[in-house]
Amino acid sequence: MELKRTWLYCRAAHNGPDSLDVLAAQQHRLEAYAKEHGLEIVGSSNDIGSGLTFAHRPGLLDFHAAAEDGTVDILLLVDLARLSRNLDKTMQYWCLLRDLNVSIYTVNSGEVNLSIAAMLRKMIEE
């Protein structure tokens, strides 16, 4: 099965006067990327809050429920920092999603591969 069923996830770091505009801009970029790459959007959610923790993120919980149900193949973000700014937690979550057969893609980088082997290959290539 080709990976196509995609969930769009947006996050703004702070609840300020421009937060809704930030989320709308991210949503627009994600929708454009999905359309350009032939991805079927099966859901979307957003959160406003810190990227240092996964706590208090109902939008991410909505996505995760879909991932556990097996109804989504790709989590699409503008960039990895929209998921988290904590590398350890991001890697742990990436591993959890990988076990659920869900890939993470970003508009800026395409498919995200946080495996140690992939990181070592990239370091050697550079």
Summary of the structure (lengths in Angstrom):
residues: 126
radius of gyration: 14.3
end to end distance: 32.9
largest distance: 43.9
contacts: 353
relative contact order: 0.18
helix: 44%
strand: 21%
